[in-house]
Amino acid sequence: MNWISDLAKVYDDNESIAGKAETVSVGKEKTKTVTLVPISHIAVNIPIQINLDKDGGFKGADVIDEKDNQRTIIPATLKSASRSSGSAPMPIDDTLKYIAKDYYPEISNKDKDSHYYSDYINQLKGFVEYVNNKNSSDRVRQQVNAIYTYVSQNDIFADLLFKAHLFGDEIKQVSAIPMKWTGKEEKPAVYKAITGDLDRSFVRFNVRGLGLDRSFEDPDLYEAWGKYYLTTLRNDTGVDYVDCNNDAILTDNHPKGIIPSASNAKLISANDTTNYTFKGRLLNSDEVATIGYLNSQKAHHALRWLIDKQGFSIGGRYYLAWGRKQQNYMIDNQTSPMFKILTSTYNTDQAESYTNERLAKSYYNSLVKGIELNGDNLEDLVYLMQIDTSTPGRADIVSYQALDLNQYIRKLSSWYGKISLFIQNKAGEFVDPPYSLRTIANMIHGSKANDDLKKNTISELISVILGSQIVPRGIIMPLYNKAIRPLSFNPKDPEARFIGWQPIVRLTSKLLKIWYENEGIKAMLNDEINDRSYLYGRLLAVADVLEGDALKNKEVDRPTNAQRYMSAFAQRPADTWKTIYMNAQPYFKQSKGNRRGQILIDHIFDKLQINEENINRLNDPLDGKFLIGYSQQKVDWFRKIREYSEKKQKEQKEQEKGDK
C-alpha cells in the first residue's frame, strides 16, 4: 500500500490547487494544460455547452471544437466515473441521453433508454436539496437550482434544434436529429466536434450572472459536491489498510483512465467473482484488503496528474518520478558536482503545485537521455514508478521505488563514473558521449523491433542503474556479438550515426568497463595493463588506424583487414593477427604513421611477455577487454596526433614571432 499512501500525500501537498489548470512545458516552445482533479470528480472532453441565466432560462448553446477548451472537470459518483454499461448518471454535466427529457421516446424508443433521464434527475434533486439547506455558498445554490430548473422543465434536444440551430436548417423535428451525420451537405459544427454518437456526447452547463465566466469551474461547486457525496457513502465504513483508519469510508470501485493511452485500464480491480480469483482461498475481495474511498481518490487523481504533468512513455510504458516538499533536510558531500541537482523552491503562501518537476526532468535526462544531472537544490526523497497495461482494462505497476535522494545521486554518479570512456569528436575534442536507454534498446534489438522488447530492456537497465549496477549478459552479449562483426553493418544506413557499428563498439566498451572495473581499466588508455585480451585489442586498433589512414589517402572506401577479420580475431587472435598483419603490410608503408605504428606494435608485443609458459595460451579466445583495448587505443592514437599537431603549430607561431 506504500504507493497509495505516498501518492495520497502528494494530493494533500497540492490540494490547494485541485481543480485549477496549470500550464507546463513539454518541449521547446510547447506547453500543455494539466489539472489535479478534485476528489469525487473526473475530467472529460465536452463538445457542447448550454448557457443559462441564473433563473434557469435558456441563453443559447456553443459548440466547443478545441480539445483544450473541451477538457472539463465534472462531479462524478463511483459508478458513473467507471461506467461502461447500464445506467449510472453523472450528478450535473452528462451525456445528452441522460440530461435530455425528450431523448426518450423522441430520439430513442427502446425500453432500455427510458430510465436514463429519470435516474439523472432524481440524483440531481438530492444534491439540490442538500445545497438548499444552506450547506453551500449562495452562488453554488443558485447555479445548481438554475440547472435543475432547466433540465426538469425544458426539452434539451428541442432547444438545441429550434433555438440554438446546432443541427442545420434541413432538420425540422426532434425525432429526425441524426446521432451520426450522414448527410451530403456540409457537416454542422457540432458533428465535427463530437466523437462517436451525438447522444453519447457530453454537455456542460454554464450559468451566467453569477460573477463567473465559466461557472462549471467554480471551486465552491467542487467542494459542495465532494462534501455531499461523502454523506451518501457513510453506510460502508471499515478499516482502511492504507492508513489504518478504523472508520474510513471504503470502496472497491477504483478510478480508471490513469494511463492516457488506456482510458479504461484500472490499477486496482476485483470484479472477477465467477472464475478462480478467490476460489479455494477467499470468499470475497474484502478479505484481501479494504481501501478507503478518500485515499483511493487522492492516490489515483494524483497519479494521473503526475503522469500528465511530468511523466513520459516509451513503448506504451510510462515512467514517472516525483518528489515531495520537505521543511528540514540535510544532504552530505555538498562539494560533489552531483550535489547540484534539482532547483526547487516552495512557498506555502502561494497556491502552486509542488511535485519537483526538476526531479522528473533529471530522471528523464539521466536515465533515458543519458545526461548527467545538474541543478542547485535538493529534496529528501525520490519516488520512481513504471506503469504499463497488461490488457485494455488492466494497468500494472511494473516497478515502484522510494529512494533517499543521496542514494539516488550516488547511484547515478557511480554509474556515469563506471561507464566513462572518452572518444574524439569531429572538433577534435575528447568527450564522453551519453547514450540514452532508448538508443541502447535500439542497438540491442534493432530500431524496428517490437516495442515490448525495447521497453523491457529499458526497465531492466533502469533497475541495473539504480540497483546492483552489474550489467547482465543478456544486455552485453547481443551488443558484443554485433560489435565484433563490423561487416554486418551498412555504413550508408541513415541510422548508422546513432546505432551503427562505431556507436555500438563505443557503447559495448563502456558497458564492458563495468565488468572489469577492478582490473585497472580507466576512462582513457592505461599502458600499465598487461592483460592479454586488452593488449590484443590494442594491436588490432593500431592495424586498423594504419590501414585506414592509407585507404583514406587513396580515397578507397572499404573495410580494413582489422575490421574484416575482427570476429575471427576474437576467437583465434594469434593466428588471425598473422593474416591481418601480412595483408595490411603494403598499406602500413603508405601510412604517415607507419614508423610510430611499428614502434607501438613492438611495444605491445613486449608487454605480452611471450614465453614458454604462456605461448600455448596466445591463441585462446579473447574476453571483452579486447574491445575496450581496441576502443581506447584508437582514441589515444588520435589524441597524440592532435597533441603533436598543436605542438607544431605553437612552435611555428613562436618562430614566426621571433623572425619579426
ChimeraX attribute file (.defattr): number of C-alpha atoms within 10 A of each C-alpha:
attribute: neighborCount
match mode: 1-to-1
recipient: residues
	/A:1	10
	/A:2	12
	/A:3	17
	/A:4	20
	/A:5	17
	/A:6	19
	/A:7	24
	/A:8	22
	/A:9	17
	/A:10	24
	/A:11	29
	/A:12	14
	/A:13	17
	/A:14	18
	/A:15	19
	/A:16	15
	/A:17	20
	/A:18	21
	/A:19	22
	/A:20	19
	/A:21	14
	/A:22	15
	/A:23	11
	/A:24	15
	/A:25	12
	/A:26	14
	/A:27	8
	/A:28	6
	/A:29	6
	/A:30	8
	/A:31	12
	/A:32	14
	/A:33	15
	/A:34	21
	/A:35	24
	/A:36	28
	/A:37	28
	/A:38	26
	/A:39	27
	/A:40	25
	/A:41	22
	/A:42	22
	/A:43	19
	/A:44	13
	/A:45	20
	/A:46	26
	/A:47	25
	/A:48	24
	/A:49	18
	/A:50	20
	/A:51	21
	/A:52	21
	/A:53	19
	/A:54	20
	/A:55	17
	/A:56	23
	/A:57	16
	/A:58	21
	/A:59	15
	/A:60	15
	/A:61	21
	/A:62	16
	/A:63	20
	/A:64	20
	/A:65	17
	/A:66	12
	/A:67	11
	/A:68	12
	/A:69	11
	/A:70	21
	/A:71	17
	/A:72	20
	/A:73	23
	/A:74	26
	/A:75	26
	/A:76	24
	/A:77	19
	/A:78	20
	/A:79	16
	/A:80	18
	/A:81	22
	/A:82	18
	/A:83	15
	/A:84	10
	/A:85	7
	/A:86	11
	/A:87	17
	/A:88	20
	/A:89	27
	/A:90	26
	/A:91	24
	/A:92	25
	/A:93	24
	/A:94	24
	/A:95	19
	/A:96	22
	/A:97	25
	/A:98	29
	/A:99	28
	/A:100	24
	/A:101	24
	/A:102	20
	/A:103	24
	/A:104	20
	/A:105	13
	/A:106	15
	/A:107	19
	/A:108	15
	/A:109	11
	/A:110	9
	/A:111	9
	/A:112	11
	/A:113	17
	/A:114	17
	/A:115	13
	/A:116	21
	/A:117	23
	/A:118	16
	/A:119	17
	/A:120	24
	/A:121	21
	/A:122	13
	/A:123	16
	/A:124	21
	/A:125	15
	/A:126	12
	/A:127	20
	/A:128	20
	/A:129	14
	/A:130	17
	/A:131	21
	/A:132	16
	/A:133	9
	/A:134	10
	/A:135	14
	/A:136	18
	/A:137	13
	/A:138	14
	/A:139	18
	/A:140	25
	/A:141	21
	/A:142	21
	/A:143	27
	/A:144	24
	/A:145	21
	/A:146	23
	/A:147	26
	/A:148	19
	/A:149	15
	/A:150	18
	/A:151	19
	/A:152	17
	/A:153	11
	/A:154	16
	/A:155	16
	/A:156	21
	/A:157	26
	/A:158	20
	/A:159	18
	/A:160	19
	/A:161	18
	/A:162	16
	/A:163	14
	/A:164	17
	/A:165	15
	/A:166	19
	/A:167	20
	/A:168	17
	/A:169	10
	/A:170	10
	/A:171	14
	/A:172	12
	/A:173	12
	/A:174	19
	/A:175	16
	/A:176	11
	/A:177	19
	/A:178	16
	/A:179	14
	/A:180	13
	/A:181	17
	/A:182	9
	/A:183	10
	/A:184	6
	/A:185	9
	/A:186	9
	/A:187	13
	/A:188	16
	/A:189	15
	/A:190	19
	/A:191	20
	/A:192	13
	/A:193	18
	/A:194	20
	/A:195	13
	/A:196	11
	/A:197	12
	/A:198	18
	/A:199	20
	/A:200	15
	/A:201	19
	/A:202	22
	/A:203	24
	/A:204	24
	/A:205	22
	/A:206	25
	/A:207	27
	/A:208	19
	/A:209	15
	/A:210	16
	/A:211	9
	/A:212	13
	/A:213	12
	/A:214	13
	/A:215	21
	/A:216	22
	/A:217	17
	/A:218	16
	/A:219	15
	/A:220	16
	/A:221	22
	/A:222	22
	/A:223	16
	/A:224	19
	/A:225	24
	/A:226	18
	/A:227	16
	/A:228	17
	/A:229	18
	/A:230	15
	/A:231	10
	/A:232	9
	/A:233	14
	/A:234	12
	/A:235	10
	/A:236	13
	/A:237	18
	/A:238	17
	/A:239	17
	/A:240	22
	/A:241	17
	/A:242	19
	/A:243	15
	/A:244	12
	/A:245	14
	/A:246	12
	/A:247	13
	/A:248	21
	/A:249	22
	/A:250	23
	/A:251	21
	/A:252	18
	/A:253	18
	/A:254	19
	/A:255	23
	/A:256	24
	/A:257	21
	/A:258	23
	/A:259	22
	/A:260	13
	/A:261	15
	/A:262	18
	/A:263	12
	/A:264	19
	/A:265	23
	/A:266	23
	/A:267	19
	/A:268	16
	/A:269	16
	/A:270	14
	/A:271	11
	/A:272	11
	/A:273	12
	/A:274	8
	/A:275	7
	/A:276	9
	/A:277	15
	/A:278	16
	/A:279	11
	/A:280	7
	/A:281	10
	/A:282	11
	/A:283	12
	/A:284	15
	/A:285	16
	/A:286	13
	/A:287	10
	/A:288	11
	/A:289	13
	/A:290	19
	/A:291	26
	/A:292	24
	/A:293	23
	/A:294	17
	/A:295	25
	/A:296	25
	/A:297	24
	/A:298	25
	/A:299	23
	/A:300	25
	/A:301	28
	/A:302	29
	/A:303	24
	/A:304	20
	/A:305	18
	/A:306	23
	/A:307	21
	/A:308	21
	/A:309	23
	/A:310	23
	/A:311	22
	/A:312	19
	/A:313	15
	/A:314	18
	/A:315	15
	/A:316	17
	/A:317	23
	/A:318	21
	/A:319	23
	/A:320	25
	/A:321	27
	/A:322	25
	/A:323	23
	/A:324	19
	/A:325	19
	/A:326	11
	/A:327	8
	/A:328	7
	/A:329	8
	/A:330	9
	/A:331	12
	/A:332	8
	/A:333	9
	/A:334	10
	/A:335	8
	/A:336	9
	/A:337	13
	/A:338	18
	/A:339	22
	/A:340	16
	/A:341	20
	/A:342	20
	/A:343	15
	/A:344	17
	/A:345	12
	/A:346	14
	/A:347	9
	/A:348	9
	/A:349	6
	/A:350	9
	/A:351	14
	/A:352	16
	/A:353	20
	/A:354	19
	/A:355	21
	/A:356	22
	/A:357	21
	/A:358	20
	/A:359	25
	/A:360	25
	/A:361	20
	/A:362	21
	/A:363	25
	/A:364	21
	/A:365	15
	/A:366	21
	/A:367	22
	/A:368	23
	/A:369	16
	/A:370	19
	/A:371	17
	/A:372	17
	/A:373	21
	/A:374	16
	/A:375	16
	/A:376	11
	/A:377	14
	/A:378	22
	/A:379	24
	/A:380	17
	/A:381	18
	/A:382	22
	/A:383	21
	/A:384	17
	/A:385	18
	/A:386	19
	/A:387	21
	/A:388	24
	/A:389	20
	/A:390	10
	/A:391	12
	/A:392	12
	/A:393	15
	/A:394	16
	/A:395	22
	/A:396	16
	/A:397	14
	/A:398	15
	/A:399	14
	/A:400	15
	/A:401	14
	/A:402	17
	/A:403	15
	/A:404	14
	/A:405	19
	/A:406	19
	/A:407	13
	/A:408	19
	/A:409	19
	/A:410	15
	/A:411	18
	/A:412	20
	/A:413	19
	/A:414	15
	/A:415	18
	/A:416	19
	/A:417	13
	/A:418	21
	/A:419	22
	/A:420	21
	/A:421	26
	/A:422	21
	/A:423	22
	/A:424	16
	/A:425	12
	/A:426	7
	/A:427	6
	/A:428	11
	/A:429	12
	/A:430	17
	/A:431	12
	/A:432	17
	/A:433	17
	/A:434	17
	/A:435	18
	/A:436	18
	/A:437	24
	/A:438	20
	/A:439	22
	/A:440	25
	/A:441	23
	/A:442	20
	/A:443	22
	/A:444	24
	/A:445	18
	/A:446	14
	/A:447	16
	/A:448	8
	/A:449	12
	/A:450	11
	/A:451	17
	/A:452	13
	/A:453	15
	/A:454	25
	/A:455	21
	/A:456	16
	/A:457	21
	/A:458	24
	/A:459	18
	/A:460	15
	/A:461	22
	/A:462	16
	/A:463	15
	/A:464	16
	/A:465	20
	/A:466	19
	/A:467	11
	/A:468	9
	/A:469	18
	/A:470	14
	/A:471	17
	/A:472	13
	/A:473	10
	/A:474	10
	/A:475	18
	/A:476	18
	/A:477	15
	/A:478	14
	/A:479	23
	/A:480	21
	/A:481	13
	/A:482	20
	/A:483	25
	/A:484	21
	/A:485	17
	/A:486	22
	/A:487	16
	/A:488	11
	/A:489	15
	/A:490	12
	/A:491	14
	/A:492	9
	/A:493	10
	/A:494	10
	/A:495	11
	/A:496	15
	/A:497	12
	/A:498	15
	/A:499	22
	/A:500	21
	/A:501	23
	/A:502	17
	/A:503	19
	/A:504	23
	/A:505	22
	/A:506	23
	/A:507	24
	/A:508	27
	/A:509	28
	/A:510	22
	/A:511	24
	/A:512	23
	/A:513	24
	/A:514	18
	/A:515	19
	/A:516	15
	/A:517	12
	/A:518	9
	/A:519	11
	/A:520	10
	/A:521	22
	/A:522	19
	/A:523	17
	/A:524	18
	/A:525	21
	/A:526	15
	/A:527	14
	/A:528	9
	/A:529	14
	/A:530	15
	/A:531	14
	/A:532	22
	/A:533	24
	/A:534	25
	/A:535	25
	/A:536	26
	/A:537	27
	/A:538	26
	/A:539	26
	/A:540	28
	/A:541	23
	/A:542	24
	/A:543	26
	/A:544	21
	/A:545	22
	/A:546	24
	/A:547	26
	/A:548	24
	/A:549	19
	/A:550	22
	/A:551	19
	/A:552	12
	/A:553	12
	/A:554	10
	/A:555	9
	/A:556	10
	/A:557	9
	/A:558	11
	/A:559	15
	/A:560	22
	/A:561	20
	/A:562	27
	/A:563	20
	/A:564	16
	/A:565	21
	/A:566	24
	/A:567	19
	/A:568	16
	/A:569	25
	/A:570	22
	/A:571	15
	/A:572	16
	/A:573	23
	/A:574	17
	/A:575	13
	/A:576	18
	/A:577	22
	/A:578	11
	/A:579	15
	/A:580	21
	/A:581	16
	/A:582	10
	/A:583	15
	/A:584	20
	/A:585	14
	/A:586	12
	/A:587	17
	/A:588	25
	/A:589	15
	/A:590	16
	/A:591	19
	/A:592	13
	/A:593	18
	/A:594	21
	/A:595	11
	/A:596	12
	/A:597	19
	/A:598	16
	/A:599	11
	/A:600	15
	/A:601	17
	/A:602	12
	/A:603	12
	/A:604	18
	/A:605	15
	/A:606	11
	/A:607	16
	/A:608	19
	/A:609	13
	/A:610	13
	/A:611	8
	/A:612	8
	/A:613	8
	/A:614	12
	/A:615	12
	/A:616	10
	/A:617	12
	/A:618	17
	/A:619	17
	/A:620	14
	/A:621	14
	/A:622	19
	/A:623	15
	/A:624	21
	/A:625	23
	/A:626	25
	/A:627	31
	/A:628	30
	/A:629	28
	/A:630	25
	/A:631	26
	/A:632	26
	/A:633	25
	/A:634	22
	/A:635	20
	/A:636	18
	/A:637	17
	/A:638	16
	/A:639	17
	/A:640	11
	/A:641	12
	/A:642	14
	/A:643	11
	/A:644	12
	/A:645	12
	/A:646	12
	/A:647	12
	/A:648	12
	/A:649	12
	/A:650	12
	/A:651	12
	/A:652	12
	/A:653	12
	/A:654	11
	/A:655	11
	/A:656	10
	/A:657	9
	/A:658	8
	/A:659	7
	/A:660	5
